[in-house]
Amino acid sequence: MHPKVVRTAGLVLLGLTTLACANSGAGTPPQIEAAPPSPGDPVRSDDCVAVPIEQRAAQVLVVGVPGATISSDPMVDEILDVGVGGVFVTSPNVESSAQIGQFVSDLRALAGRPIVIVSGEESGRVSAFRDIIGSTAPARTLASTRSPEEVQALAEKVGSDLAALGFDLDLAPVVDLDGGPSDGIIGDRSFSADVDVASRYGLAWARGLAAGGVAPTAKHFPGHGRVLEDSHLELPVVDAPLDELRETDLVPFAELIDAGVPVVMLDHIAYTSLDPDLPASLSPRAYQLLREMGFEGVAITDSVGMGAVNLLWSFPESAVMAVAAGADAVLTTDGSQARGMRDALVEAVRSGQLPEDRLDEAAARMVALAGGDPEAFACQAVELPRLVP
């Protein structure tokens, strides 16, 4: 079954695709030691010896895990044994402050390597931790009632609370332009439909998170606010010309990229000015546009378990397509898919479908985000952008 493809006019309407909620842990993870390549790996042209290709492939995966304790489900051991680069902590993992802190600590100990612990904490209705760190007003309300300085201070408190629980990366802020109904797919998760307001408040939230100790993420590139349809269920299509996007939807992303945001999330919407048949998350042209804007950090997909992707392509297929297109991290809440996704990436490299250098670039960025040594891991020196609070 294929999802319905829905075309949307160029007006800034309402939002789309929510990303799964998660959160992550802190602490200084151990460095990854370089290891000899697996038998049959391509011979590298330099003198560097990367870790086995299976480890490099797994490093680009950010997945959810079941349960609220490490021992509650054997699937947790299986997922970490695959070697994933990140764990996305969501509402089913959360019971209390002490519990989630222990959960994150146990994840790191069981992984035994640098790993990125990820949350999806926004403000307002998208929150897995409101009962632990408190609730905040929706982004739209904050932008209409608080100054950027006040919003930055509020975000710093959120970032500090997440960092104290052990998280490294938060999948926020939403910098989509949306002035439609508050309960829309994006709705009041957006600071404003006004380019300047969305840019100033999005940057304030990102700086606050960084000051609090977690890396922020600008989402959903190249802009989610023009559609009413839910990409959890279907693949929406935006017909706006690229020049129009550059003057509107892309402006807040440009502001955060210029400021040094380390992570950008790509959405599951097709843009006719980029690629009418592929969501941005799987489109080489979308990643090219992102890099042309000067972004040198980690490009992560929205969850590939959403209908806009998963009703058209399997988890392994979408993992290969995303990394080949330019993604550095592939997100899914379904950790049971991790081994199949990793194995598909390995096979894609060995068959020539996915250039090994592209996989290594992605793995190196993820290792750098986790605090590891990208040169020892993937034979690539990487320095991620850093947003100064």
TORKOL-4160 file (C-alpha; in steps of 0.2 Angstrom, whole numbers, padded with zeros to 4 digits, m for minus):
389
<pt num="1" X="0000" Y="0000" Z="0000"/>
<pt num="2" X="0007" Y="0017" Z="m0004"/>
<pt num="3" X="0002" Y="0033" Z="0005"/>
<pt num="4" X="m0009" Y="0046" Z="m0003"/>
<pt num="5" X="0002" Y="0060" Z="m0011"/>
<pt num="6" X="m0005" Y="0077" Z="m0007"/>
<pt num="7" X="0000" Y="0093" Z="m0015"/>
<pt num="8" X="0000" Y="0109" Z="m0006"/>
<pt num="9" X="0000" Y="0127" Z="m0013"/>
<pt num="10" X="0014" Y="0139" Z="m0009"/>
<pt num="11" X="0005" Y="0148" Z="0005"/>
<pt num="12" X="0012" Y="0147" Z="0023"/>
<pt num="13" X="m0002" Y="0137" Z="0031"/>
<pt num="14" X="0000" Y="0124" Z="0044"/>
<pt num="15" X="0013" Y="0111" Z="0049"/>
<pt num="16" X="0017" Y="0093" Z="0047"/>
<pt num="17" X="0026" Y="0079" Z="0053"/>
<pt num="18" X="0030" Y="0078" Z="0071"/>
<pt num="19" X="0045" Y="0069" Z="0076"/>
<pt num="20" X="0045" Y="0055" Z="0089"/>
<pt num="21" X="0049" Y="0062" Z="0106"/>
<pt num="22" X="0065" Y="0056" Z="0115"/>
<pt num="23" X="0079" Y="0061" Z="0127"/>
<pt num="24" X="0097" Y="0057" Z="0131"/>
<pt num="25" X="0111" Y="0056" Z="0143"/>
<pt num="26" X="0127" Y="0064" Z="0148"/>
<pt num="27" X="0144" Y="0058" Z="0155"/>
<pt num="28" X="0161" Y="0056" Z="0146"/>
<pt num="29" X="0160" Y="0041" Z="0136"/>
<pt num="30" X="0175" Y="0030" Z="0132"/>
<pt num="31" X="0185" Y="0033" Z="0116"/>
<pt num="32" X="0183" Y="0020" Z="0102"/>
<pt num="33" X="0198" Y="0011" Z="0098"/>
<pt num="34" X="0203" Y="0008" Z="0080"/>
<pt num="35" X="0201" Y="m0010" Z="0075"/>
<pt num="36" X="0206" Y="m0020" Z="0059"/>
<pt num="37" X="0194" Y="m0020" Z="0045"/>
<pt num="38" X="0182" Y="m0035" Z="0043"/>
<pt num="39" X="0187" Y="m0048" Z="0030"/>
<pt num="40" X="0181" Y="m0043" Z="0013"/>
<pt num="41" X="0181" Y="m0024" Z="0017"/>
<pt num="42" X="0187" Y="m0013" Z="0002"/>
<pt num="43" X="0205" Y="m0009" Z="0003"/>
<pt num="44" X="0207" Y="0009" Z="0008"/>
<pt num="45" X="0219" Y="0020" Z="m0002"/>
<pt num="46" X="0227" Y="0029" Z="0013"/>
<pt num="47" X="0237" Y="0021" Z="0028"/>
<pt num="48" X="0222" Y="0024" Z="0040"/>
<pt num="49" X="0214" Y="0008" Z="0047"/>
<pt num="50" X="0195" Y="0011" Z="0051"/>
<pt num="51" X="0184" Y="0001" Z="0063"/>
<pt num="52" X="0175" Y="m0013" Z="0054"/>
<pt num="53" X="0162" Y="m0008" Z="0041"/>
<pt num="54" X="0148" Y="m0015" Z="0052"/>
<pt num="55" X="0152" Y="m0003" Z="0066"/>
<pt num="56" X="0153" Y="0012" Z="0054"/>
<pt num="57" X="0136" Y="0007" Z="0047"/>
<pt num="58" X="0128" Y="0006" Z="0064"/>
<pt num="59" X="0135" Y="0022" Z="0070"/>
<pt num="60" X="0123" Y="0032" Z="0059"/>
<pt num="61" X="0108" Y="0024" Z="0067"/>
<pt num="62" X="0098" Y="0033" Z="0080"/>
<pt num="63" X="0084" Y="0022" Z="0087"/>
<pt num="64" X="0072" Y="0020" Z="0101"/>
<pt num="65" X="0072" Y="0006" Z="0114"/>
<pt num="66" X="0058" Y="m0003" Z="0123"/>
<pt num="67" X="0055" Y="m0002" Z="0142"/>
<pt num="68" X="0059" Y="0009" Z="0157"/>
<pt num="69" X="0074" Y="m0002" Z="0163"/>
<pt num="70" X="0088" Y="m0010" Z="0154"/>
<pt num="71" X="0083" Y="m0027" Z="0160"/>
<pt num="72" X="0065" Y="m0025" Z="0155"/>
<pt num="73" X="0067" Y="m0031" Z="0137"/>
<pt num="74" X="0080" Y="m0042" Z="0129"/>
<pt num="75" X="0078" Y="m0031" Z="0114"/>
<pt num="76" X="0089" Y="m0017" Z="0122"/>
<pt num="77" X="0104" Y="m0029" Z="0123"/>
<pt num="78" X="0101" Y="m0033" Z="0104"/>
<pt num="79" X="0100" Y="m0015" Z="0099"/>
<pt num="80" X="0115" Y="m0010" Z="0108"/>
<pt num="81" X="0124" Y="m0025" Z="0102"/>
<pt num="82" X="0121" Y="m0019" Z="0084"/>
<pt num="83" X="0132" Y="m0004" Z="0088"/>
<pt num="84" X="0119" Y="0010" Z="0085"/>
<pt num="85" X="0126" Y="0028" Z="0087"/>
<pt num="86" X="0112" Y="0035" Z="0096"/>
<pt num="87" X="0097" Y="0031" Z="0107"/>
<pt num="88" X="0081" Y="0041" Z="0106"/>
<pt num="89" X="0072" Y="0041" Z="0123"/>
<pt num="90" X="0053" Y="0043" Z="0122"/>
<pt num="91" X="0038" Y="0043" Z="0133"/>
<pt num="92" X="0037" Y="0024" Z="0136"/>
<pt num="93" X="0055" Y="0025" Z="0143"/>
<pt num="94" X="0051" Y="0038" Z="0156"/>
<pt num="95" X="0044" Y="0035" Z="0174"/>
<pt num="96" X="0053" Y="0047" Z="0185"/>
<pt num="97" X="0068" Y="0058" Z="0187"/>
<pt num="98" X="0079" Y="0045" Z="0196"/>
<pt num="99" X="0073" Y="0031" Z="0185"/>
<pt num="100" X="0077" Y="0040" Z="0168"/>
<pt num="101" X="0094" Y="0046" Z="0175"/>
<pt num="102" X="0098" Y="0027" Z="0179"/>
<pt num="103" X="0091" Y="0022" Z="0162"/>
<pt num="104" X="0102" Y="0033" Z="0153"/>
<pt num="105" X="0117" Y="0029" Z="0164"/>
<pt num="106" X="0114" Y="0010" Z="0161"/>
<pt num="107" X="0112" Y="0013" Z="0142"/>
<pt num="108" X="0130" Y="0021" Z="0141"/>
<pt num="109" X="0137" Y="0007" Z="0152"/>
<pt num="110" X="0130" Y="m0007" Z="0142"/>
<pt num="111" X="0135" Y="0002" Z="0125"/>
<pt num="112" X="0153" Y="0004" Z="0132"/>
<pt num="113" X="0157" Y="0017" Z="0118"/>
<pt num="114" X="0153" Y="0035" Z="0114"/>
<pt num="115" X="0134" Y="0035" Z="0111"/>
<pt num="116" X="0122" Y="0050" Z="0108"/>
<pt num="117" X="0107" Y="0050" Z="0120"/>
<pt num="118" X="0093" Y="0060" Z="0112"/>
<pt num="119" X="0077" Y="0068" Z="0117"/>
<pt num="120" X="0063" Y="0076" Z="0107"/>
<pt num="121" X="0058" Y="0089" Z="0121"/>
<pt num="122" X="0051" Y="0105" Z="0113"/>
<pt num="123" X="0039" Y="0116" Z="0122"/>
<pt num="124" X="0020" Y="0115" Z="0125"/>
<pt num="125" X="0012" Y="0098" Z="0119"/>
<pt num="126" X="0028" Y="0089" Z="0113"/>
<pt num="127" X="0036" Y="0084" Z="0129"/>
<pt num="128" X="0040" Y="0067" Z="0136"/>
<pt num="129" X="0047" Y="0075" Z="0152"/>
<pt num="130" X="0035" Y="0088" Z="0158"/>
<pt num="131" X="0031" Y="0078" Z="0174"/>
<pt num="132" X="0050" Y="0078" Z="0178"/>
<pt num="133" X="0057" Y="0095" Z="0172"/>
<pt num="134" X="0040" Y="0105" Z="0172"/>
<pt num="135" X="0030" Y="0111" Z="0157"/>
<pt num="136" X="0032" Y="0126" Z="0146"/>
<pt num="137" X="0020" Y="0136" Z="0136"/>
<pt num="138" X="0019" Y="0132" Z="0117"/>
<pt num="139" X="0032" Y="0141" Z="0106"/>
<pt num="140" X="0019" Y="0152" Z="0098"/>
<pt num="141" X="0013" Y="0158" Z="0115"/>
<pt num="142" X="0031" Y="0161" Z="0121"/>
<pt num="143" X="0035" Y="0172" Z="0106"/>
<pt num="144" X="0019" Y="0182" Z="0109"/>
<pt num="145" X="0021" Y="0185" Z="0127"/>
<pt num="146" X="0040" Y="0184" Z="0131"/>
<pt num="147" X="0056" Y="0193" Z="0125"/>
<pt num="148" X="0069" Y="0183" Z="0116"/>
<pt num="149" X="0080" Y="0185" Z="0131"/>
<pt num="150" X="0067" Y="0177" Z="0142"/>
<pt num="151" X="0064" Y="0163" Z="0130"/>
<pt num="152" X="0083" Y="0159" Z="0130"/>
<pt num="153" X="0083" Y="0159" Z="0149"/>
<pt num="154" X="0068" Y="0147" Z="0149"/>
<pt num="155" X="0077" Y="0136" Z="0136"/>
<pt num="156" X="0093" Y="0136" Z="0146"/>
<pt num="157" X="0083" Y="0129" Z="0161"/>
<pt num="158" X="0076" Y="0115" Z="0150"/>
<pt num="159" X="0093" Y="0111" Z="0143"/>
<pt num="160" X="0101" Y="0111" Z="0160"/>
<pt num="161" X="0087" Y="0099" Z="0166"/>
<pt num="162" X="0090" Y="0088" Z="0151"/>
<pt num="163" X="0109" Y="0088" Z="0153"/>
<pt num="164" X="0107" Y="0083" Z="0172"/>
<pt num="165" X="0097" Y="0068" Z="0166"/>
<pt num="166" X="0111" Y="0063" Z="0155"/>
<pt num="167" X="0105" Y="0069" Z="0138"/>
<pt num="168" X="0117" Y="0075" Z="0124"/>
<pt num="169" X="0105" Y="0081" Z="0110"/>
<pt num="170" X="0088" Y="0088" Z="0110"/>
<pt num="171" X="0078" Y="0088" Z="0094"/>
<pt num="172" X="0072" Y="0106" Z="0095"/>
<pt num="173" X="0068" Y="0120" Z="0091"/>
<pt num="174" X="0055" Y="0120" Z="0078"/>
<pt num="175" X="0059" Y="0134" Z="0066"/>
<pt num="176" X="0045" Y="0130" Z="0054"/>
<pt num="177" X="0034" Y="0145" Z="0049"/>
<pt num="178" X="0016" Y="0142" Z="0054"/>
<pt num="179" X="0002" Y="0153" Z="0058"/>
<pt num="180" X="m0012" Y="0140" Z="0056"/>
<pt num="181" X="m0023" Y="0132" Z="0069"/>
<pt num="182" X="m0014" Y="0129" Z="0086"/>
<pt num="183" X="m0018" Y="0110" Z="0085"/>
<pt num="184" X="m0011" Y="0107" Z="0068"/>
<pt num="185" X="0003" Y="0095" Z="0064"/>
<pt num="186" X="0015" Y="0110" Z="0067"/>
<pt num="187" X="0003" Y="0123" Z="0073"/>
<pt num="188" X="0008" Y="0131" Z="0090"/>
<pt num="189" X="0025" Y="0121" Z="0090"/>
<pt num="190" X="0030" Y="0135" Z="0078"/>
<pt num="191" X="0036" Y="0152" Z="0085"/>
<pt num="192" X="0027" Y="0161" Z="0071"/>
<pt num="193" X="0023" Y="0163" Z="0053"/>
<pt num="194" X="0033" Y="0178" Z="0052"/>
<pt num="195" X="0051" Y="0175" Z="0046"/>
<pt num="196" X="0059" Y="0187" Z="0058"/>
<pt num="197" X="0050" Y="0182" Z="0073"/>
<pt num="198" X="0053" Y="0163" Z="0070"/>
<pt num="199" X="0071" Y="0166" Z="0067"/>
<pt num="200" X="0074" Y="0177" Z="0083"/>
<pt num="201" X="0065" Y="0165" Z="0094"/>
<pt num="202" X="0071" Y="0149" Z="0086"/>
<pt num="203" X="0089" Y="0155" Z="0089"/>
<pt num="204" X="0085" Y="0161" Z="0107"/>
<pt num="205" X="0079" Y="0143" Z="0110"/>
<pt num="206" X="0094" Y="0135" Z="0102"/>
<pt num="207" X="0106" Y="0146" Z="0112"/>
<pt num="208" X="0097" Y="0142" Z="0128"/>
<pt num="209" X="0098" Y="0123" Z="0125"/>
<pt num="210" X="0116" Y="0125" Z="0121"/>
<pt num="211" X="0120" Y="0136" Z="0137"/>
<pt num="212" X="0111" Y="0122" Z="0147"/>
<pt num="213" X="0122" Y="0109" Z="0141"/>
<pt num="214" X="0113" Y="0100" Z="0127"/>
<pt num="215" X="0115" Y="0101" Z="0108"/>
<pt num="216" X="0100" Y="0109" Z="0099"/>
<pt num="217" X="0093" Y="0104" Z="0082"/>
<pt num="218" X="0085" Y="0115" Z="0069"/>
<pt num="219" X="0069" Y="0107" Z="0062"/>
<pt num="220" X="0061" Y="0102" Z="0050"/>
<pt num="221" X="0071" Y="0107" Z="0035"/>
<pt num="222" X="0067" Y="0114" Z="0022"/>
<pt num="223" X="0051" Y="0120" Z="0031"/>
<pt num="224" X="0036" Y="0110" Z="0037"/>
<pt num="225" X="0023" Y="0124" Z="0039"/>
<pt num="226" X="0015" Y="0124" Z="0022"/>
<pt num="227" X="0006" Y="0108" Z="0023"/>
<pt num="228" X="m0010" Y="0103" Z="0032"/>
<pt num="229" X="m0008" Y="0084" Z="0029"/>
<pt num="230" X="0001" Y="0072" Z="0042"/>
<pt num="231" X="0016" Y="0064" Z="0035"/>
<pt num="232" X="0014" Y="0050" Z="0048"/>
<pt num="233" X="0000" Y="0045" Z="0036"/>
<pt num="234" X="0005" Y="0051" Z="0019"/>
<pt num="235" X="0018" Y="0060" Z="0008"/>
<pt num="236" X="0013" Y="0079" Z="0006"/>
<pt num="237" X="0020" Y="0089" Z="m0008"/>
<pt num="238" X="0024" Y="0107" Z="m0008"/>
<pt num="239" X="0024" Y="0116" Z="m0025"/>
<pt num="240" X="0032" Y="0133" Z="m0019"/>
<pt num="241" X="0047" Y="0138" Z="m0030"/>
<pt num="242" X="0064" Y="0137" Z="m0023"/>
<pt num="243" X="0066" Y="0156" Z="m0024"/>
<pt num="244" X="0051" Y="0158" Z="m0013"/>
<pt num="245" X="0057" Y="0146" Z="0000"/>
<pt num="246" X="0074" Y="0155" Z="0001"/>
<pt num="247" X="0064" Y="0171" Z="0006"/>
<pt num="248" X="0053" Y="0162" Z="0018"/>
<pt num="249" X="0054" Y="0145" Z="0025"/>
<pt num="250" X="0073" Y="0143" Z="0023"/>
<pt num="251" X="0077" Y="0160" Z="0032"/>
<pt num="252" X="0076" Y="0153" Z="0050"/>
<pt num="253" X="0087" Y="0139" Z="0046"/>
<pt num="254" X="0100" Y="0150" Z="0038"/>
<pt num="255" X="0100" Y="0161" Z="0054"/>
<pt num="256" X="0103" Y="0145" Z="0065"/>
<pt num="257" X="0116" Y="0138" Z="0053"/>
<pt num="258" X="0126" Y="0155" Z="0053"/>
<pt num="259" X="0125" Y="0154" Z="0072"/>
<pt num="260" X="0133" Y="0137" Z="0072"/>
<pt num="261" X="0118" Y="0125" Z="0076"/>
<pt num="262" X="0126" Y="0107" Z="0076"/>
<pt num="263" X="0111" Y="0097" Z="0070"/>
<pt num="264" X="0098" Y="0100" Z="0057"/>
<pt num="265" X="0083" Y="0088" Z="0055"/>
<pt num="266" X="0075" Y="0085" Z="0037"/>
<pt num="267" X="0057" Y="0082" Z="0035"/>
<pt num="268" X="0046" Y="0069" Z="0025"/>
<pt num="269" X="0039" Y="0082" Z="0013"/>
<pt num="270" X="0042" Y="0082" Z="m0006"/>
<pt num="271" X="0046" Y="0099" Z="m0014"/>
<pt num="272" X="0043" Y="0100" Z="m0032"/>
<pt num="273" X="0057" Y="0113" Z="m0033"/>
<pt num="274" X="0069" Y="0100" Z="m0026"/>
<pt num="275" X="0062" Y="0083" Z="m0030"/>
<pt num="276" X="0044" Y="0080" Z="m0033"/>
<pt num="277" X="0045" Y="0061" Z="m0030"/>
<pt num="278" X="0056" Y="0060" Z="m0014"/>
<pt num="279" X="0053" Y="0067" Z="0003"/>
<pt num="280" X="0067" Y="0079" Z="0008"/>
<pt num="281" X="0074" Y="0066" Z="0020"/>
<pt num="282" X="0078" Y="0055" Z="0006"/>
<pt num="283" X="0082" Y="0068" Z="m0008"/>
<pt num="284" X="0100" Y="0071" Z="m0013"/>
<pt num="285" X="0095" Y="0089" Z="m0019"/>
<pt num="286" X="0088" Y="0093" Z="m0001"/>
<pt num="287" X="0105" Y="0088" Z="0007"/>
<pt num="288" X="0114" Y="0098" Z="m0007"/>
<pt num="289" X="0104" Y="0113" Z="m0003"/>
<pt num="290" X="0107" Y="0111" Z="0016"/>
<pt num="291" X="0126" Y="0110" Z="0013"/>
<pt num="292" X="0125" Y="0125" Z="0000"/>
<pt num="293" X="0119" Y="0135" Z="0015"/>
<pt num="294" X="0135" Y="0132" Z="0024"/>
<pt num="295" X="0129" Y="0118" Z="0036"/>
<pt num="296" X="0144" Y="0107" Z="0041"/>
<pt num="297" X="0135" Y="0098" Z="0055"/>
<pt num="298" X="0125" Y="0082" Z="0057"/>
<pt num="299" X="0110" Y="0080" Z="0046"/>
<pt num="300" X="0097" Y="0069" Z="0053"/>
<pt num="301" X="0081" Y="0062" Z="0046"/>
<pt num="302" X="0064" Y="0063" Z="0054"/>
<pt num="303" X="0058" Y="0046" Z="0060"/>
<pt num="304" X="0058" Y="0034" Z="0045"/>
<pt num="305" X="0044" Y="0024" Z="0053"/>
<pt num="306" X="0032" Y="0038" Z="0048"/>
<pt num="307" X="0020" Y="0034" Z="0034"/>
<pt num="308" X="0027" Y="0046" Z="0021"/>
<pt num="309" X="0042" Y="0035" Z="0021"/>
<pt num="310" X="0038" Y="0018" Z="0028"/>
<pt num="311" X="0023" Y="0015" Z="0017"/>
<pt num="312" X="0034" Y="0017" Z="0002"/>
<pt num="313" X="0051" Y="0010" Z="0007"/>
<pt num="314" X="0056" Y="m0002" Z="0020"/>
<pt num="315" X="0067" Y="0002" Z="0035"/>
<pt num="316" X="0083" Y="m0005" Z="0027"/>
<pt num="317" X="0079" Y="0004" Z="0010"/>
<pt num="318" X="0076" Y="0021" Z="0018"/>
<pt num="319" X="0092" Y="0019" Z="0028"/>
<pt num="320" X="0102" Y="0017" Z="0012"/>
<pt num="321" X="0093" Y="0030" Z="0003"/>
<pt num="322" X="0095" Y="0043" Z="0016"/>
<pt num="323" X="0113" Y="0040" Z="0019"/>
<pt num="324" X="0117" Y="0040" Z="0000"/>
<pt num="325" X="0107" Y="0056" Z="m0001"/>
<pt num="326" X="0117" Y="0064" Z="0012"/>
<pt num="327" X="0110" Y="0060" Z="0029"/>
<pt num="328" X="0123" Y="0058" Z="0043"/>
<pt num="329" X="0110" Y="0050" Z="0055"/>
<pt num="330" X="0094" Y="0040" Z="0052"/>
<pt num="331" X="0081" Y="0041" Z="0065"/>
<pt num="332" X="0068" Y="0028" Z="0070"/>
<pt num="333" X="0058" Y="0025" Z="0086"/>
<pt num="334" X="0058" Y="0006" Z="0081"/>
<pt num="335" X="0075" Y="m0001" Z="0088"/>
<pt num="336" X="0070" Y="m0018" Z="0082"/>
<pt num="337" X="0074" Y="m0013" Z="0064"/>
<pt num="338" X="0092" Y="m0008" Z="0068"/>
<pt num="339" X="0101" Y="m0024" Z="0063"/>
<pt num="340" X="0092" Y="m0025" Z="0046"/>
<pt num="341" X="0096" Y="m0006" Z="0043"/>
<pt num="342" X="0114" Y="m0009" Z="0048"/>
<pt num="343" X="0116" Y="m0024" Z="0037"/>
<pt num="344" X="0108" Y="m0015" Z="0022"/>
<pt num="345" X="0120" Y="m0001" Z="0023"/>
<pt num="346" X="0135" Y="m0013" Z="0024"/>
<pt num="347" X="0128" Y="m0023" Z="0009"/>
<pt num="348" X="0126" Y="m0006" Z="0000"/>
<pt num="349" X="0144" Y="m0001" Z="0002"/>
<pt num="350" X="0150" Y="m0018" Z="m0003"/>
<pt num="351" X="0139" Y="m0018" Z="m0019"/>
<pt num="352" X="0144" Y="m0001" Z="m0024"/>
<pt num="353" X="0127" Y="0007" Z="m0021"/>
<pt num="354" X="0133" Y="0017" Z="m0007"/>
<pt num="355" X="0151" Y="0025" Z="m0008"/>
<pt num="356" X="0161" Y="0020" Z="0007"/>
<pt num="357" X="0167" Y="0038" Z="0009"/>
<pt num="358" X="0149" Y="0044" Z="0011"/>
<pt num="359" X="0146" Y="0032" Z="0025"/>
<pt num="360" X="0162" Y="0036" Z="0033"/>
<pt num="361" X="0158" Y="0055" Z="0033"/>
<pt num="362" X="0142" Y="0051" Z="0041"/>
<pt num="363" X="0149" Y="0040" Z="0054"/>
<pt num="364" X="0163" Y="0052" Z="0058"/>
<pt num="365" X="0150" Y="0066" Z="0061"/>
<pt num="366" X="0140" Y="0055" Z="0073"/>
<pt num="367" X="0156" Y="0050" Z="0082"/>
<pt num="368" X="0161" Y="0068" Z="0084"/>
<pt num="369" X="0144" Y="0072" Z="0091"/>
<pt num="370" X="0145" Y="0058" Z="0103"/>
<pt num="371" X="0162" Y="0064" Z="0109"/>
<pt num="372" X="0173" Y="0050" Z="0101"/>
<pt num="373" X="0187" Y="0051" Z="0089"/>
<pt num="374" X="0181" Y="0052" Z="0071"/>
<pt num="375" X="0198" Y="0049" Z="0064"/>
<pt num="376" X="0202" Y="0033" Z="0073"/>
<pt num="377" X="0184" Y="0027" Z="0070"/>
<pt num="378" X="0181" Y="0032" Z="0051"/>
<pt num="379" X="0198" Y="0039" Z="0045"/>
<pt num="380" X="0190" Y="0056" Z="0043"/>
<pt num="381" X="0194" Y="0072" Z="0053"/>
<pt num="382" X="0178" Y="0081" Z="0058"/>
<pt num="383" X="0174" Y="0097" Z="0067"/>
<pt num="384" X="0156" Y="0100" Z="0070"/>
<pt num="385" X="0149" Y="0118" Z="0071"/>
<pt num="386" X="0146" Y="0125" Z="0089"/>
<pt num="387" X="0133" Y="0136" Z="0094"/>
<pt num="388" X="0139" Y="0149" Z="0106"/>
<pt num="389" X="0126" Y="0154" Z="0119"/>
